[in-house]
Structures are given as C-alpha cells and as structure tokens.
Amino acid sequence: MRRTTIRSFLDKNTVVYLDEADYKEQVDELAKEITATGVKSADAIHTACAIFANCDFLLTTDDRLLKYKSERIEIIDPIEFIKRIGGENDD
C-alpha cells in the first residue's frame, strides 16, 4: 500500500523542468540567501530550484536542511511525507 501510494503521488507530481537560461540568476541569488542561513551550497541550490518549480515539499534526511524554514516550501523528511500523503497505516 505504501509503495503504491508513493508511486502514484510521484507519477502525478514530479515532472518539472527549469531552463537554466530562464532561472539561473534568480536561483543563484536565492541559493545565496539560503546558504547564509547555514545550509550547504548544493542543498541551497536544490532548495532554490524546488521553490522556483513551485514545489510544495522538498524531501531530505539532511538535519541541517531540515532546520531551514521558508514560507515558500516545506522541507520535511521522507517518513513525515509518507504519513502526510496517507501511507501511515501498515495494514
């Protein structure tokens, strides 16, 4: 059940492409702001891209990134995400 729920969600919600030519400057600027809060550079770029792709969630197990808070995106760990999309029951 859990695997089916996750696959269904991913199939419906994860196809986004950001053209570097259109977003590079904005992503770099936002990533710089995010890095200033203590997030590693690569994680900041991933987060900025997710924000510009209008993602609701960014999944991670990185403790430092999980501490980053933004009104533009919710950063949560995969287990919490599974619980939220209805895979909480092990039945």
C-alpha positions as CSV (number, residue, x, y, z in Angstrom):
1,M,0.0,0.0,0.0
2,R,2.8,2.4,1.0
3,R,4.7,1.8,-2.2
4,T,1.7,2.2,-4.4
5,T,0.7,5.5,-2.7
6,I,4.2,6.9,-3.1
7,R,4.5,5.8,-6.8
8,S,1.1,7.3,-7.6
9,F,2.0,10.6,-6.0
10,L,5.3,10.7,-7.7
11,D,3.9,9.9,-11.1
12,K,1.3,12.7,-10.8
13,N,3.5,15.4,-9.2
14,T,7.2,15.3,-10.0
15,V,7.7,16.3,-13.6
16,V,9.1,19.8,-13.7
17,Y,12.0,21.3,-15.7
18,L,13.6,24.6,-15.1
19,D,15.5,26.0,-18.0
20,E,18.8,27.3,-16.8
21,A,18.6,30.3,-19.2
22,D,15.4,31.4,-17.6
23,Y,16.1,30.9,-13.9
24,K,19.9,30.7,-13.3
25,E,20.3,34.3,-12.0
26,Q,17.3,34.1,-9.7
27,V,18.2,30.6,-8.4
28,D,21.7,31.7,-7.7
29,E,20.5,34.7,-5.8
30,L,18.0,32.8,-3.7
31,A,20.6,30.0,-3.1
32,K,23.0,32.6,-1.8
33,E,20.3,33.8,0.7
34,I,19.6,30.2,1.8
35,T,23.3,29.5,2.2
36,A,23.6,32.5,4.5
37,T,21.3,30.6,7.0
38,G,23.8,27.7,7.3
39,V,22.5,25.4,4.5
40,K,25.3,23.8,2.4
41,S,25.7,25.3,-1.1
42,A,24.4,22.3,-3.1
43,D,21.4,21.9,-0.8
44,A,20.7,25.6,-1.2
45,I,20.7,25.3,-5.0
46,H,18.3,22.3,-4.8
47,T,16.0,24.2,-2.4
48,A,16.0,27.3,-4.6
49,C,15.2,25.2,-7.7
50,A,12.4,23.5,-5.9
51,I,11.0,26.9,-4.9
52,F,11.1,28.2,-8.5
53,A,9.5,24.9,-9.7
54,N,6.6,25.7,-7.3
55,C,7.1,22.5,-5.3
56,D,5.1,22.2,-2.1
57,F,7.6,19.9,-0.4
58,L,11.3,19.2,-0.5
59,L,12.2,15.8,0.9
60,T,15.5,15.3,2.7
61,T,17.2,13.5,5.5
62,D,19.8,16.2,6.0
63,D,19.4,17.6,9.5
64,R,20.8,21.0,8.6
65,L,18.5,21.4,5.7
66,L,15.5,20.2,7.7
67,K,16.1,23.2,10.1
68,Y,15.7,25.6,7.2
69,K,12.3,27.3,7.3
70,S,10.6,29.1,4.4
71,E,7.1,30.2,3.6
72,R,7.7,29.2,0.0
73,I,8.4,25.5,0.6
74,E,8.1,22.9,3.3
75,I,11.2,20.8,3.9
76,I,10.4,17.5,5.6
77,D,11.9,14.0,5.9
78,P,10.5,11.2,3.7
79,I,8.8,9.4,6.6
80,E,6.8,12.5,7.5
81,F,5.9,12.9,3.9
82,I,4.6,9.4,3.7
83,K,2.5,10.0,6.7
84,R,1.0,13.1,5.2
85,I,0.1,11.5,1.9
86,G,-1.8,8.7,3.6
87,G,0.7,5.9,3.9
88,E,0.6,6.0,7.7
89,N,-1.2,2.7,8.1
90,D,0.8,-0.5,7.9
91,D,-2.3,-2.7,7.5
